[in-house]
Amino acid sequence: MRLNNEKLLLVTNPNPQSRIFTEYVGEKLGLGVMIVAPSKVSDIYDVAPQMVLLDTDHVNEADLQQWQERVDESQSMILAAFNCRGEEHAADMLDSLRLRGVFYRHDSPDMICKGIGALFKGELWMSRALMTRLIKFYRHRQLNNYRPVCGLTQRELEIIGLLGSGASNIIIAHRLFISEHTVRSHTQNIFRKIKVRNRIQAMNWARQNLGIAPLCHNQH
């Protein structure tokens, strides 16, 4: 498959191995591929890629959230991750990122190119195991839509949903356009209503009772 005028941004540490990979993908698919260091989130405005591919070996949790926010701002950019160690690692990534594609360490360059091509065509690229998780998540959420959740308000549901994905108070405040003080106040009310004592217990409660999970889909 040859792609014309498409741009792929590879978020990883620049080194000879990553350069060889980008050259291979660019030549195989006929697209422009650029490497950006994980901390250089602002560079996305200069490059304006159609797809961002995150190297999970080199992007830390704080950088992951910043990249997700930048992709969200574009509303059309594709976000994918590669070098995932296995299904559990991929599921962890999906807990905090809205990925449309997931690639593993054992995936061959040809398989990765096939997946990138599918993503550019508007498809989604994910293993059957992750698809099963997705189906269970949506079934769980659908059931919860028909019953009240411990008296939580809509705002409290939004906040505990972000808590369940591991977001900090600063990130929650930023995403919901409220102050950190308001976030802390809501959080204390949430703890009281769901009968937990700390943030970790609240995160576990959210994942078990609200099915907090990623936005993902389909693959090989």
Backbone as ProteinMPNN parsed JSONL, in Angstrom:
{"seq_chain_A": "MRLNNEKLLLVTNPNPQSRIFTEYVGEKLGLGVMIVAPSKVSDIYDVAPQMVLLDTDHVNEADLQQWQERVDESQSMILAAFNCRGEEHAADMLDSLRLRGVFYRHDSPDMICKGIGALFKGELWMSRALMTRLIKFYRHRQLNNYRPVCGLTQRELEIIGLLGSGASNIIIAHRLFISEHTVRSHTQNIFRKIKVRNRIQAMNWARQNLGIAPLCHNQH", "coords_chain_A": {"N_chain_A": [[0.84, -1.194, 0.0], [0.592, 2.207, -0.887], [0.931, 5.45, 0.349], [-0.047, 8.769, -0.113], [1.208, 11.974, 0.536], [0.75, 11.76, 3.263], [1.502, 12.058, 6.764], [3.499, 10.708, 9.272], [4.193, 10.711, 12.674], [6.7, 9.675, 14.698], [7.077, 9.042, 18.01], [9.704, 8.905, 19.958], [12.968, 8.109, 21.338], [15.468, 9.605, 19.452], [17.613, 7.603, 17.59], [20.046, 5.401, 16.007], [18.638, 2.961, 15.473], [15.891, 3.681, 15.56], [15.855, 5.454, 13.439], [16.415, 3.791, 11.269], [14.1, 2.267, 11.313], [12.121, 4.232, 10.736], [12.889, 4.969, 8.172], [12.424, 2.59, 6.808], [9.613, 2.238, 7.109], [8.689, 4.583, 5.897], [9.604, 4.264, 3.253], [8.364, 1.863, 2.571], [5.607, 2.439, 2.719], [5.351, 4.818, 1.453], [5.167, 7.342, 2.68], [5.602, 10.371, 4.646], [7.796, 10.277, 7.334], [8.582, 11.264, 10.571], [10.762, 11.755, 13.378], [10.257, 12.479, 16.765], [11.291, 13.569, 19.934], [10.051, 12.284, 23.078], [9.474, 14.366, 24.95], [9.009, 16.589, 23.427], [6.427, 17.765, 22.879], [5.268, 20.065, 21.885], [6.171, 20.258, 19.299], [4.376, 19.077, 17.627], [2.664, 20.899, 16.532], [4.111, 22.159, 14.567], [4.696, 20.121, 12.78], [2.275, 18.845, 12.117], [1.059, 16.11, 11.842], [-0.772, 13.269, 10.44], [-0.913, 10.991, 11.867], [0.104, 9.817, 15.068], [2.564, 7.917, 16.497], [3.313, 6.247, 19.313], [6.144, 5.296, 21.106], [6.211, 2.952, 23.452], [8.314, 2.162, 24.992], [9.819, 4.365, 25.552], [8.301, 6.57, 26.285], [7.108, 8.317, 28.997], [4.6, 8.298, 31.688], [3.586, 10.9, 32.189], [4.27, 12.243, 29.82], [2.769, 10.724, 28.024], [0.118, 11.487, 28.628], [0.19, 14.172, 27.889], [0.634, 13.978, 25.147], [-1.729, 12.693, 24.415], [-3.573, 14.725, 24.965], [-2.793, 16.657, 23.084], [-3.37, 15.309, 20.702], [-6.124, 15.046, 20.999], [-6.897, 17.688, 20.687], [-6.69, 18.077, 17.965], [-8.698, 16.544, 16.829], [-8.851, 14.925, 14.611], [-6.587, 13.502, 14.315], [-4.753, 10.451, 14.327], [-4.048, 8.177, 16.905], [-1.679, 5.897, 18.005], [0.049, 3.075, 19.491], [3.22, 1.493, 19.928], [5.565, -1.247, 20.441], [4.514, -2.457, 22.693], [4.579, -4.627, 25.5], [2.986, -6.862, 25.858], [-0.368, -8.297, 26.167], [-1.389, -7.377, 28.677], [0.164, -5.114, 29.177], [-0.593, -3.601, 26.961], [-3.291, -3.275, 27.561], [-3.076, -1.67, 29.831], [-2.089, 0.654, 28.638], [-4.306, 1.336, 27.146], [-6.046, 1.989, 29.139], [-5.492, 4.581, 29.783], [-5.189, 5.988, 27.435], [-6.676, 6.998, 24.34], [-6.49, 4.997, 22.087], [-6.193, 4.066, 18.645], [-4.834, 2.122, 17.471], [-2.705, -0.669, 18.21], [0.468, -1.997, 18.645], [2.827, -4.677, 19.001], [5.928, -5.699, 20.629], [6.852, -7.982, 19.386], [5.818, -7.812, 16.862], [6.395, -7.843, 13.391], [8.263, -5.638, 11.166], [6.894, -5.544, 8.704], [4.304, -6.291, 9.485], [3.666, -4.159, 11.154], [3.687, -2.099, 9.287], [1.527, -2.906, 7.73], [-0.551, -2.582, 9.587], [-0.395, 0.201, 10.061], [-1.097, 1.138, 7.546], [-3.759, 0.246, 7.481], [-4.851, 1.796, 9.535], [-4.612, 4.367, 8.468], [-6.481, 4.138, 6.501], [-8.784, 4.422, 7.864], [-9.549, 2.335, 9.431], [-9.368, 0.236, 12.394], [-6.852, -1.08, 14.549], [-6.201, -3.772, 16.327], [-5.734, -6.408, 18.725], [-7.588, -9.522, 19.037], [-7.951, -10.23, 21.703], [-7.846, -7.768, 23.035], [-10.029, -6.603, 21.849], [-12.049, -8.155, 22.959], [-11.942, -7.29, 25.618], [-12.802, -4.697, 25.189], [-15.473, -5.068, 24.318], [-16.608, -6.204, 26.63], [-16.29, -4.058, 28.358], [-18.013, -2.078, 27.209], [-20.464, -3.376, 27.418], [-20.701, -3.53, 30.189], [-20.765, -0.796, 30.812], [-23.105, -0.068, 29.516], [-25.039, -1.373, 31.032], [-24.74, 0.04, 33.428], [-25.714, 2.481, 32.671], [-28.391, 2.33, 33.045], [-28.989, 2.431, 35.689], [-28.788, 4.136, 38.851], [-25.665, 5.351, 40.163], [-24.59, 4.893, 43.107], [-25.599, 7.338, 43.999], [-24.048, 9.316, 42.827], [-23.359, 12.449, 41.293], [-23.587, 13.833, 37.926], [-21.277, 15.341, 37.399], [-19.586, 14.311, 39.388], [-19.388, 11.697, 38.477], [-17.979, 12.137, 36.132], [-15.573, 13.012, 37.212], [-14.723, 10.805, 38.81], [-14.462, 8.993, 36.808], [-12.228, 9.992, 35.439], [-10.428, 9.797, 37.528], [-10.299, 7.03, 37.72], [-8.896, 6.446, 35.43], [-6.442, 7.207, 36.129], [-5.762, 9.893, 36.2], [-4.348, 12.949, 37.422], [-5.172, 15.461, 39.952], [-4.621, 17.96, 38.857], [-4.717, 17.469, 36.09], [-7.388, 16.624, 35.866], [-8.729, 18.967, 36.651], [-7.934, 20.656, 34.579], [-9.038, 19.388, 32.312], [-11.789, 19.486, 32.853], [-12.254, 22.109, 33.196], [-12.309, 23.362, 35.707], [-11.435, 24.399, 39.082], [-8.572, 23.217, 41.005], [-9.177, 23.093, 43.687], [-11.956, 22.722, 43.61], [-12.016, 20.218, 42.429], [-10.836, 18.68, 44.472], [-12.774, 18.975, 46.448], [-15.028, 17.732, 45.255], [-13.932, 15.201, 45.057], [-13.67, 14.363, 47.733], [-16.387, 14.177, 48.397], [-17.1, 12.111, 46.685], [-15.54, 9.975, 47.724], [-16.835, 9.647, 50.161], [-19.421, 8.858, 49.345], [-19.022, 6.46, 47.929], [-17.795, 5.018, 49.795], [-14.943, 4.765, 50.276], [-11.472, 5.283, 51.188], [-9.249, 6.453, 50.084], [-7.399, 7.595, 47.17], [-6.404, 5.482, 45.585], [-8.118, 3.344, 46.266], [-10.472, 4.464, 45.284], [-9.908, 4.569, 42.54], [-9.723, 1.829, 41.953], [-12.347, 1.094, 42.605], [-13.766, 2.505, 40.646], [-12.89, 1.264, 38.295], [-13.834, -1.303, 38.666], [-16.603, -0.986, 39.042], [-17.575, 0.896, 37.238], [-16.515, 0.218, 34.884], [-14.261, 1.514, 33.796], [-12.385, 2.203, 31.058], [-10.467, 2.101, 27.944], [-10.823, 3.755, 24.736], [-11.095, 1.838, 22.016], [-10.526, -0.509, 19.273], [-10.421, -2.665, 16.508], [-8.504, -5.288, 14.823], [-5.926, -7.488, 13.393]], "CA_chain_A": [[0.0, 0.0, 0.0], [1.333, 3.455, -0.957], [0.159, 6.58, 0.855], [0.446, 10.017, -0.673], [1.078, 13.202, 1.317], [0.422, 11.497, 4.659], [2.633, 12.252, 7.662], [3.513, 9.907, 10.494], [5.135, 11.208, 13.665], [7.146, 8.632, 15.616], [7.509, 9.64, 19.276], [10.683, 7.998, 20.553], [14.292, 8.709, 21.42], [16.183, 9.459, 18.175], [18.833, 6.793, 17.615], [20.188, 4.708, 14.709], [17.592, 1.949, 15.272], [14.625, 4.341, 15.221], [15.989, 6.038, 12.101], [16.272, 2.689, 10.308], [12.676, 1.925, 11.305], [11.351, 5.264, 10.024], [13.222, 4.878, 6.743], [11.743, 1.414, 6.264], [8.175, 2.508, 7.041], [8.471, 5.623, 4.894], [9.801, 3.714, 1.913], [7.375, 0.802, 2.333], [4.259, 2.977, 2.575], [5.358, 6.038, 0.662], [4.687, 8.481, 3.475], [6.629, 11.091, 5.371], [7.911, 9.845, 8.722], [9.497, 12.088, 11.346], [10.992, 11.339, 14.76], [10.224, 13.552, 17.754], [11.544, 13.084, 21.289], [8.813, 12.271, 23.869], [9.201, 15.617, 25.661], [8.806, 17.68, 22.461], [5.018, 17.725, 22.495], [4.921, 21.279, 21.137], [6.563, 20.12, 17.894], [3.267, 18.54, 16.849], [2.036, 22.004, 15.813], [4.922, 22.461, 13.383], [4.705, 18.982, 11.851], [0.879, 18.558, 11.736], [0.942, 14.757, 11.286], [-2.083, 12.619, 10.478], [-0.834, 9.899, 12.839], [1.164, 9.848, 16.074], [2.886, 6.561, 16.94], [4.055, 6.375, 20.562], [7.013, 4.184, 21.495], [5.956, 2.762, 24.88], [9.585, 1.943, 25.691], [10.518, 5.621, 25.815], [7.392, 7.654, 26.656], [6.635, 8.113, 30.364], [3.165, 8.52, 31.886], [3.266, 12.325, 32.033], [4.337, 12.558, 28.393], [1.635, 10.067, 27.366], [-1.074, 12.316, 28.808], [0.351, 15.389, 27.088], [0.425, 13.617, 23.744], [-3.163, 12.447, 24.237], [-4.252, 16.023, 24.93], [-2.491, 17.294, 21.792], [-4.135, 14.592, 19.672], [-7.532, 15.405, 21.202], [-7.117, 19.03, 20.157], [-6.797, 18.04, 16.493], [-9.973, 15.879, 16.55], [-8.776, 14.039, 13.44], [-5.313, 12.804, 14.332], [-4.785, 9.051, 14.755], [-3.077, 7.87, 17.953], [-1.385, 4.466, 18.115], [1.211, 2.78, 20.326], [3.931, 0.268, 19.546], [6.503, -1.808, 21.423], [3.837, -2.967, 23.883], [5.217, -5.891, 25.899], [2.011, -7.947, 25.779], [-1.761, -7.876, 26.3], [-1.607, -6.598, 29.893], [0.771, -3.8, 28.969], [-1.463, -2.899, 26.013], [-4.514, -2.902, 28.283], [-2.72, -0.526, 30.67], [-2.029, 1.81, 27.748], [-5.675, 1.659, 26.757], [-6.732, 2.551, 30.296], [-5.243, 6.021, 29.887], [-5.101, 6.615, 26.114], [-7.699, 6.612, 23.366], [-5.701, 4.484, 20.967], [-6.875, 3.403, 17.537], [-3.994, 1.011, 17.039], [-1.739, -1.185, 19.183], [1.454, -2.912, 18.071], [3.629, -5.331, 20.033], [7.363, -5.828, 20.355], [7.123, -9.103, 18.489], [5.286, -7.556, 15.52], [7.423, -7.59, 12.386], [8.099, -4.353, 10.469], [5.846, -5.673, 7.693], [3.017, -6.284, 10.174], [3.43, -2.785, 11.6], [3.325, -1.328, 8.095], [0.162, -3.3, 7.374], [-1.444, -1.941, 10.54], [-0.391, 1.649, 9.807], [-1.913, 1.334, 6.352], [-5.166, 0.07, 7.854], [-5.249, 2.962, 10.32], [-4.766, 5.501, 7.555], [-7.712, 3.923, 5.727], [-9.923, 4.631, 8.745], [-9.826, 1.137, 10.2], [-8.72, 0.173, 13.698], [-5.892, -2.184, 14.547], [-6.104, -4.245, 17.701], [-5.855, -7.86, 18.817], [-8.893, -10.044, 19.462], [-8.014, -10.19, 23.169], [-8.207, -6.409, 23.429], [-11.402, -6.402, 21.393], [-12.907, -8.784, 23.957], [-11.98, -6.349, 26.736], [-13.634, -3.561, 24.774], [-16.885, -5.483, 24.311], [-17.021, -6.337, 28.029], [-16.38, -2.709, 28.907], [-19.217, -1.393, 26.749], [-21.619, -4.051, 28.013], [-20.762, -3.1, 31.582], [-21.181, 0.603, 30.842], [-24.506, 0.001, 29.101], [-25.833, -1.75, 32.203], [-24.667, 1.127, 34.4], [-26.506, 3.612, 32.184], [-29.789, 2.129, 33.413], [-29.189, 2.437, 37.131], [-27.991, 5.166, 39.507], [-24.403, 4.848, 40.687], [-24.302, 5.333, 44.475], [-25.99, 8.727, 44.202], [-23.065, 10.244, 42.279], [-23.853, 13.394, 40.297], [-22.929, 13.709, 36.629], [-19.918, 15.883, 37.551], [-18.81, 13.354, 40.171], [-19.107, 10.562, 37.598], [-16.896, 12.564, 35.245], [-14.324, 13.073, 37.972], [-14.261, 9.469, 39.188], [-14.024, 8.359, 35.563], [-10.847, 10.419, 35.21], [-9.641, 9.168, 38.6], [-10.114, 5.627, 37.367], [-7.897, 6.342, 34.363], [-5.149, 7.578, 36.69], [-5.491, 11.316, 36.031], [-4.095, 13.731, 38.633], [-6.112, 16.566, 40.175], [-4.308, 19.031, 37.901], [-5.235, 17.059, 34.784], [-8.856, 16.645, 35.955], [-9.146, 20.369, 36.65], [-7.706, 21.184, 33.232], [-9.981, 18.796, 31.352], [-13.171, 19.843, 33.164], [-12.309, 23.574, 33.307], [-12.656, 23.734, 37.078], [-10.239, 24.583, 39.893], [-8.115, 22.048, 41.757], [-9.943, 23.083, 44.938], [-13.252, 22.1, 43.304], [-11.754, 18.785, 42.215], [-10.63, 18.061, 45.79], [-14.069, 18.955, 47.132], [-15.815, 16.658, 44.645], [-13.29, 13.916, 45.364], [-14.052, 13.992, 49.095], [-17.783, 13.736, 48.339], [-17.105, 10.804, 46.019], [-15.017, 8.995, 48.675], [-17.869, 9.394, 51.157], [-20.563, 8.163, 48.749], [-18.694, 5.087, 47.515], [-17.23, 4.377, 50.994], [-13.518, 4.468, 50.167], [-10.697, 6.205, 52.013], [-8.158, 7.12, 49.381], [-7.441, 7.67, 45.711], [-6.188, 4.146, 45.009], [-9.374, 2.603, 46.427], [-11.453, 5.058, 44.372], [-9.544, 4.123, 41.192], [-10.125, 0.424, 41.843], [-13.806, 1.07, 42.594], [-14.226, 2.988, 39.341], [-12.606, 0.259, 37.271], [-14.675, -2.477, 38.895], [-18.03, -0.688, 39.028], [-17.962, 1.735, 36.102], [-15.904, -0.3, 33.666], [-13.385, 2.519, 33.218], [-11.535, 1.547, 30.061], [-10.071, 2.903, 26.809], [-11.559, 3.719, 23.462], [-10.278, 1.033, 21.125], [-11.291, -1.345, 18.343], [-10.263, -3.832, 15.669], [-7.224, -5.597, 14.164], [-5.643, -8.701, 12.65]], "C_chain_A": [[0.876, 1.246, 0.0], [0.431, 4.608, -0.534], [0.779, 7.872, 0.345], [0.166, 11.184, 0.265], [0.64, 12.976, 2.762], [1.686, 11.645, 5.51], [2.456, 11.427, 8.928], [4.576, 10.469, 11.425], [5.454, 10.082, 14.639], [7.714, 9.289, 16.863], [8.409, 8.644, 19.993], [12.001, 8.744, 20.708], [15.014, 8.518, 20.092], [17.473, 8.66, 18.364], [18.928, 6.049, 16.287], [19.075, 3.695, 14.439], [16.269, 2.59, 14.876], [14.689, 4.971, 13.84], [15.85, 4.972, 11.02], [14.805, 2.305, 10.171], [11.865, 2.948, 10.51], [11.639, 5.223, 8.526], [12.497, 3.715, 6.088], [10.253, 1.689, 6.076], [7.877, 3.537, 5.951], [8.592, 5.106, 3.482], [8.726, 2.686, 1.572], [6.003, 1.378, 2.009], [4.209, 4.251, 1.743], [4.8, 7.225, 1.411], [5.855, 9.165, 4.162], [6.632, 10.678, 6.824], [8.958, 10.708, 9.417], [9.607, 11.544, 12.764], [10.976, 12.577, 15.652], [10.459, 12.938, 19.122], [10.27, 13.201, 22.127], [8.463, 13.592, 24.536], [8.853, 16.775, 24.729], [7.369, 17.706, 21.947], [4.648, 18.922, 21.621], [5.258, 21.17, 19.657], [5.421, 19.632, 17.016], [2.593, 19.651, 16.038], [2.793, 22.335, 14.535], [4.811, 21.369, 12.326], [3.314, 18.678, 11.302], [0.723, 17.182, 11.099], [-0.499, 14.258, 11.298], [-2.102, 11.494, 11.508], [0.336, 10.118, 13.776], [1.343, 8.426, 16.591], [3.815, 6.672, 18.142], [4.869, 5.12, 20.855], [6.901, 4.0, 22.997], [7.228, 2.471, 25.677], [10.209, 3.249, 26.16], [9.62, 6.773, 26.255], [6.858, 7.386, 28.061], [5.168, 8.531, 30.503], [2.765, 9.978, 31.678], [3.271, 12.725, 30.567], [3.163, 11.941, 27.642], [0.386, 10.933, 27.449], [-0.989, 13.584, 27.974], [0.145, 15.111, 25.604], [-1.048, 13.346, 23.467], [-3.917, 13.775, 24.128], [-4.012, 16.733, 23.6], [-3.284, 16.635, 20.658], [-5.611, 14.943, 19.776], [-7.841, 16.765, 20.598], [-7.331, 19.018, 18.644], [-8.12, 17.45, 16.028], [-9.936, 14.947, 15.338], [-7.501, 13.206, 13.423], [-5.477, 11.386, 14.89], [-3.705, 8.835, 15.802], [-2.916, 6.357, 18.058], [-0.138, 4.289, 18.98], [1.897, 1.522, 19.804], [4.988, -0.06, 20.587], [5.813, -2.187, 22.724], [4.377, -4.36, 24.206], [4.281, -7.088, 25.781], [0.618, -7.395, 26.004], [-1.993, -7.003, 27.533], [-1.022, -5.201, 29.77], [-0.094, -2.972, 28.022], [-2.738, -2.427, 26.698], [-4.255, -1.714, 29.202], [-2.664, 0.755, 29.839], [-3.441, 2.283, 27.393], [-6.478, 2.236, 27.916], [-6.585, 4.065, 30.348], [-5.206, 6.741, 28.544], [-6.22, 6.122, 25.212], [-6.999, 6.201, 22.069], [-6.591, 3.881, 19.888], [-6.055, 2.246, 16.99], [-3.007, 0.625, 18.115], [-0.834, -2.192, 18.486], [2.358, -3.439, 19.177], [5.097, -5.425, 19.625], [7.661, -6.922, 19.335], [6.569, -8.897, 17.086], [6.427, -7.236, 14.555], [7.215, -6.212, 11.765], [7.005, -4.409, 9.412], [4.455, -5.641, 8.322], [2.673, -4.878, 10.648], [3.025, -1.913, 10.415], [1.897, -1.644, 7.647], [-0.85, -2.606, 8.286], [-1.529, -0.438, 10.323], [-1.234, 1.961, 8.576], [-3.395, 1.226, 6.644], [-5.678, 1.274, 8.631], [-5.47, 4.178, 9.435], [-6.019, 5.361, 6.685], [-8.957, 4.083, 6.597], [-10.316, 3.417, 9.543], [-9.159, 1.242, 11.573], [-7.914, -1.104, 13.775], [-5.616, -2.633, 15.972], [-6.331, -5.753, 17.747], [-7.25, -8.272, 19.276], [-9.045, -9.991, 20.98], [-8.41, -8.8, 23.654], [-9.628, -6.073, 22.978], [-12.384, -6.998, 22.403], [-13.047, -7.887, 25.184], [-12.903, -5.177, 26.413], [-15.118, -3.905, 24.837], [-17.411, -5.6, 25.742], [-17.198, -4.971, 28.674], [-17.676, -2.033, 28.498], [-20.491, -2.064, 27.272], [-21.815, -3.609, 29.455], [-21.284, -1.67, 31.669], [-22.651, 0.756, 30.461], [-25.427, -0.362, 30.271], [-25.87, -0.615, 33.223], [-25.481, 2.343, 33.978], [-27.959, 3.526, 32.639], [-30.009, 2.082, 34.916], [-28.329, 3.53, 37.764], [-26.729, 4.561, 40.114], [-24.119, 5.513, 42.03], [-24.624, 6.802, 44.708], [-25.007, 9.742, 43.668], [-23.718, 11.166, 41.248], [-23.106, 13.19, 38.98], [-21.486, 14.214, 36.704], [-19.037, 14.918, 38.33], [-18.477, 12.114, 39.362], [-17.978, 10.898, 36.635], [-15.557, 12.527, 35.977], [-13.829, 11.678, 38.35], [-13.851, 8.667, 37.945], [-12.585, 8.717, 35.247], [-9.918, 9.87, 36.291], [-9.303, 7.728, 38.243], [-9.092, 5.426, 36.274], [-6.521, 6.783, 34.838], [-4.811, 9.045, 36.592], [-5.268, 12.004, 37.385], [-5.142, 14.822, 38.78], [-5.886, 17.701, 39.185], [-4.895, 18.709, 36.537], [-6.761, 17.107, 34.779], [-9.374, 18.075, 35.895], [-9.027, 20.972, 35.256], [-8.763, 20.675, 32.249], [-11.422, 19.241, 31.586], [-13.358, 21.346, 33.358], [-12.829, 24.015, 34.677], [-11.355, 23.864, 37.87], [-9.838, 23.281, 40.586], [-8.862, 21.941, 43.084], [-11.3, 22.402, 44.737], [-13.091, 20.6, 43.085], [-11.601, 18.08, 43.556], [-11.945, 17.948, 46.554], [-14.955, 17.834, 46.596], [-15.256, 15.293, 45.029], [-13.664, 13.441, 46.771], [-15.505, 13.514, 49.152], [-17.903, 12.342, 47.724], [-16.654, 9.712, 46.994], [-16.102, 8.613, 49.689], [-19.003, 8.547, 50.579], [-20.243, 6.706, 48.402], [-17.964, 4.325, 48.625], [-15.799, 3.874, 50.772], [-12.751, 5.549, 50.922], [-9.621, 6.962, 51.253], [-8.306, 6.983, 47.873], [-7.305, 6.293, 45.05], [-7.468, 3.311, 45.103], [-10.447, 3.134, 45.478], [-11.188, 4.628, 42.933], [-9.993, 2.677, 40.976], [-11.645, 0.29, 41.782], [-14.34, 1.459, 41.222], [-14.025, 1.931, 38.263], [-13.508, -0.959, 37.416], [-16.155, -2.192, 38.68], [-18.498, 0.15, 37.841], [-17.358, 1.241, 34.799], [-15.001, 0.705, 32.993], [-12.374, 1.822, 32.318], [-11.358, 2.465, 28.883], [-11.048, 2.882, 25.663], [-10.673, 2.987, 22.471], [-11.144, 0.232, 20.187], [-10.499, -2.483, 17.721], [-8.881, -4.091, 15.06], [-7.208, -6.935, 13.461], [-6.153, -9.933, 13.379]], "O_chain_A": [[1.809, 1.342, 0.798], [-0.7, 4.725, -1.005], [1.999, 8.037, 0.374], [-0.958, 11.366, 0.731], [0.2, 13.918, 3.42], [2.795, 11.392, 5.041], [1.403, 11.45, 9.565], [5.719, 10.679, 11.021], [4.563, 9.59, 15.332], [8.712, 10.007, 16.794], [7.935, 7.662, 20.564], [12.132, 9.883, 20.258], [15.165, 7.383, 19.639], [18.313, 9.003, 19.195], [17.972, 6.067, 15.511], [18.613, 3.576, 13.304], [15.594, 2.11, 13.965], [13.679, 5.019, 13.137], [15.242, 5.214, 9.977], [14.319, 2.048, 9.07], [11.018, 2.573, 9.7], [10.74, 5.421, 7.709], [12.014, 3.825, 4.961], [9.695, 1.409, 5.016], [6.93, 3.381, 5.18], [7.794, 5.453, 2.612], [8.236, 2.633, 0.444], [5.309, 0.871, 1.127], [3.128, 4.708, 1.371], [4.048, 8.024, 0.853], [6.953, 8.616, 4.25], [5.594, 10.719, 7.485], [10.075, 10.866, 8.925], [8.665, 10.947, 13.287], [11.599, 13.591, 15.338], [9.887, 11.895, 19.439], [9.482, 14.122, 21.913], [7.284, 13.916, 24.678], [8.443, 17.838, 25.197], [7.127, 17.674, 20.741], [3.814, 18.805, 20.723], [4.7, 21.903, 18.841], [5.484, 19.757, 15.793], [2.016, 19.387, 14.983], [2.194, 22.742, 13.539], [4.828, 21.649, 11.128], [3.183, 18.291, 10.14], [0.304, 17.081, 9.946], [-1.336, 14.749, 12.056], [-3.168, 11.087, 11.971], [1.414, 10.544, 13.361], [0.392, 7.805, 17.066], [4.952, 7.127, 18.022], [4.335, 4.011, 20.85], [7.44, 4.808, 23.754], [7.215, 2.529, 26.907], [11.04, 3.247, 27.068], [10.123, 7.852, 26.568], [6.23, 6.355, 28.3], [4.569, 9.05, 29.561], [1.734, 10.263, 31.069], [2.39, 13.457, 30.114], [2.618, 12.558, 26.727], [-0.325, 11.098, 26.458], [-1.991, 14.023, 27.411], [-0.45, 15.919, 24.892], [-1.563, 13.721, 22.415], [-4.802, 13.921, 23.285], [-4.928, 17.343, 23.049], [-3.8, 17.315, 19.771], [-6.281, 15.121, 18.759], [-8.927, 16.974, 20.057], [-8.064, 19.849, 18.109], [-8.617, 17.805, 14.96], [-10.914, 14.247, 15.076], [-7.358, 12.303, 12.599], [-6.253, 11.163, 15.819], [-2.566, 9.262, 15.613], [-3.899, 5.626, 18.185], [0.632, 5.229, 19.177], [1.245, 0.606, 19.303], [5.269, 0.731, 21.488], [6.466, -2.236, 23.767], [4.604, -5.171, 23.309], [4.745, -8.216, 25.619], [0.424, -6.18, 26.033], [-2.707, -6.004, 27.458], [-1.631, -4.222, 30.202], [-0.304, -1.781, 28.251], [-3.21, -1.318, 26.451], [-5.113, -0.842, 29.342], [-3.129, 1.808, 30.275], [-3.718, 3.482, 27.349], [-7.489, 2.903, 27.694], [-7.446, 4.757, 30.891], [-5.191, 7.971, 28.506], [-6.656, 4.975, 25.309], [-6.935, 6.96, 21.102], [-7.614, 3.263, 20.184], [-6.526, 1.483, 16.147], [-2.521, 1.481, 18.854], [-1.305, -3.117, 17.824], [2.625, -2.748, 20.16], [5.458, -5.258, 18.46], [8.587, -6.811, 18.532], [6.818, -9.718, 16.203], [7.317, -6.448, 14.875], [6.112, -5.669, 11.826], [6.266, -3.441, 9.233], [3.533, -5.042, 7.768], [1.521, -4.452, 10.555], [2.122, -1.083, 10.53], [1.155, -0.753, 7.236], [-1.875, -2.105, 7.823], [-2.614, 0.138, 10.393], [-1.993, 2.93, 8.563], [-4.197, 2.004, 6.13], [-6.804, 1.723, 8.416], [-6.42, 4.934, 9.641], [-6.551, 6.356, 6.192], [-10.073, 3.896, 6.112], [-11.314, 3.449, 10.263], [-8.472, 2.22, 11.867], [-8.257, -2.1, 13.138], [-4.9, -1.972, 16.724], [-7.039, -6.306, 16.905], [-7.995, -7.467, 19.834], [-10.137, -9.737, 21.488], [-9.215, -8.666, 24.575], [-10.342, -5.337, 23.66], [-13.432, -6.411, 22.671], [-14.142, -7.74, 25.727], [-13.681, -4.728, 27.255], [-15.922, -3.126, 25.349], [-18.519, -5.153, 26.04], [-18.136, -4.751, 29.441], [-18.372, -1.47, 29.343], [-21.485, -1.387, 27.537], [-22.935, -3.345, 29.894], [-22.142, -1.366, 32.497], [-23.358, 1.601, 31.01], [-26.466, 0.267, 30.471], [-26.914, -0.342, 33.814], [-25.893, 3.143, 34.818], [-28.678, 4.525, 32.623], [-31.098, 1.732, 35.373], [-27.244, 3.821, 37.261], [-26.724, 3.402, 40.529], [-23.484, 6.567, 42.087], [-23.981, 7.447, 45.537], [-25.102, 10.921, 44.008], [-24.529, 10.723, 40.434], [-22.114, 12.462, 38.927], [-20.579, 13.597, 36.145], [-17.873, 14.721, 37.983], [-17.405, 11.533, 39.533], [-17.123, 10.059, 36.351], [-14.548, 12.074, 35.438], [-12.638, 11.395, 38.225], [-13.003, 7.778, 38.02], [-11.804, 7.86, 34.834], [-8.771, 9.52, 36.016], [-8.177, 7.268, 38.437], [-8.48, 4.362, 36.184], [-5.552, 6.751, 34.079], [-3.674, 9.426, 36.872], [-5.926, 11.673, 38.371], [-5.909, 15.084, 37.854], [-6.839, 18.332, 38.725], [-5.501, 19.569, 35.898], [-7.366, 17.57, 33.812], [-10.333, 18.368, 35.181], [-9.908, 21.705, 34.808], [-9.309, 21.443, 31.457], [-12.195, 19.363, 30.635], [-14.461, 21.811, 33.646], [-13.667, 24.91, 34.788], [-10.292, 23.482, 37.383], [-10.647, 22.367, 40.736], [-9.147, 20.839, 43.555], [-11.741, 21.613, 45.572], [-13.934, 19.809, 43.51], [-12.168, 17.007, 43.763], [-12.197, 16.948, 47.225], [-15.557, 17.082, 47.363], [-16.005, 14.352, 45.293], [-13.943, 12.26, 46.977], [-15.821, 12.562, 49.866], [-18.691, 11.511, 48.174], [-17.286, 8.66, 47.093], [-16.273, 7.444, 50.033], [-19.492, 7.628, 51.237], [-21.088, 5.826, 48.56], [-17.567, 3.172, 48.453], [-15.486, 2.714, 51.043], [-13.302, 6.598, 51.254], [-9.134, 7.992, 51.718], [-9.227, 6.332, 47.379], [-8.002, 5.983, 44.084], [-7.856, 2.651, 44.139], [-11.237, 2.364, 44.932], [-12.126, 4.352, 42.185], [-10.573, 2.347, 39.942], [-12.175, -0.515, 41.016], [-15.254, 0.822, 40.699], [-14.895, 1.73, 37.415], [-13.9, -1.574, 36.425], [-16.888, -3.053, 38.192], [-19.674, 0.119, 37.479], [-17.651, 1.779, 33.731], [-14.954, 0.77, 31.764], [-11.609, 0.965, 32.761], [-12.016, 3.503, 28.804], [-11.984, 2.083, 25.633], [-9.6, 3.479, 22.124], [-12.37, 0.279, 20.284], [-9.918, -3.247, 18.492], [-8.154, -3.13, 14.808], [-8.225, -7.46, 13.008], [-5.996, -11.051, 12.887]]}, "name": "protein", "num_of_chains": 1, "seq": "MRLNNEKLLLVTNPNPQSRIFTEYVGEKLGLGVMIVAPSKVSDIYDVAPQMVLLDTDHVNEADLQQWQERVDESQSMILAAFNCRGEEHAADMLDSLRLRGVFYRHDSPDMICKGIGALFKGELWMSRALMTRLIKFYRHRQLNNYRPVCGLTQRELEIIGLLGSGASNIIIAHRLFISEHTVRSHTQNIFRKIKVRNRIQAMNWARQNLGIAPLCHNQH"}
